[in-house]
Amino acid sequence: MIVDPRTFKTVLGYVLTRIEKFTGFSLKGSQLEAIFNYLPINSQLATSGQPTKNQLTSIQRAGYTKIINLAPTNVENALINEAALVADLGMDYINIPVDFKNPTEQDFAQFVSQLKGNKKTWVHCAANMRVSCFIFKYRTAILGTNQNHAQADLRKIWQPNAAWKQFIAKPVTH
């Protein structure tokens, strides 16, 4: 089996975030660019893997007012009490726990409803794999972004597996 290099980078990075969580030691800084799999989409929207507590502060200082987390709160590299940490920073926190093996249209509909409005929003999950697919689908199906342009950003993170390819290919019905 041949593994796409971007997917390998994402999986390796995810393992390193787990090590950081358990050791408390990080070689990465708190700047936005240091957040695992950070990918700015536009001036109002950015994505990443799981940020650290210090990185949440950097997100808030960069003007983001809403955090959407697409990972279940029990994933291995989840930040304990993330909702409270985000609230203490004065930002809104939304958790949509997407099953990595079974993303649903209901999850996507909830996600789309949370992106409405003019809030500067940061969307993350454990490794930016869930998020990159949700953002791809949002950009192409809802915003009308050119598929090739959106796909280039998706592929910066990973090459989606069969379950995620099926999810992003399914037409939006709402």
Long-range contacts (C-beta under 8 A, 24 or more apart in sequence): 4-158, 4-159, 6-155, 6-156, 6-157, 6-158, 6-159, 7-158, 7-159, 10-37, 10-49, 10-127, 10-128, 10-129, 10-157, 10-158, 11-127, 13-37, 13-49, 13-127, 14-49, 14-77, 14-126, 14-127, 17-49, 17-50, 17-77, 17-126, 17-127, 18-76, 18-77, 20-52, 21-76, 21-77, 26-52, 28-52, 30-54, 30-55, 30-57, 30-58, 31-58, 32-58, 32-59, 32-62, 35-59, 36-127, 36-128, 37-127, 37-128, 37-157, 39-128, 39-132, 39-153, 39-156, 39-157, 41-135, 41-139, 41-153, 43-120, 44-118, 44-119, 44-120, 44-121, 45-115, 45-120, 45-121, 45-122, 45-123, 45-135, 46-121, 46-122, 46-123, 47-122, 47-123, 47-124, 47-128, 47-131, 47-132, 47-135, 48-122, 48-123, 48-124, 48-128, 48-131, 49-77, 49-124, 49-125, 49-126, 49-127, 49-128, 50-75, 50-77, 50-78, 50-79, 50-124, 50-125, 50-126, 50-127, 51-79, 51-122, 51-124, 52-79, 53-79, 53-85, 56-82, 56-85, 56-86, 56-89, 57-89, 59-91, 59-122, 60-89, 60-90, 60-91, 63-120, 64-91, 64-120, 64-121, 64-122, 65-90, 65-91, 65-92, 65-119, 65-120, 65-121, 66-91, 66-92, 66-93, 66-94, 66-114, 66-119, 66-120, 66-121, 66-122, 67-91, 67-92, 67-93, 67-94, 67-121, 67-122, 67-123, 67-124, 68-94, 68-95, 68-96, 68-111, 68-114, 68-115, 68-121, 68-122, 68-123, 68-124, 69-93, 69-94, 69-95, 69-96, 69-123, 69-124, 69-125, 70-96, 70-97, 70-98, 70-107, 70-111, 70-123, 70-124, 70-125, 70-130, 70-131, 70-134, 71-97, 71-98, 71-124, 71-125, 71-126, 71-130, 72-97, 72-98, 72-99, 73-97, 75-125, 75-126, 76-126, 77-126, 78-126, 92-119, 98-125, 98-130, 98-134, 100-129, 100-130, 101-163, 102-163, 103-130, 103-133, 103-134, 103-163, 103-164, 103-167, 105-170, 105-172, 105-173, 107-134, 108-134, 108-137, 108-138, 108-167, 108-172, 109-174, 111-138, 112-138, 112-142, 112-174, 128-157, 129-157, 129-158, 129-160, 129-164, 132-156, 132-157, 132-158, 132-160, 133-160, 133-164, 133-167, 133-168, 136-168, 137-167, 137-168, 137-172, 141-171, 141-172, 142-172
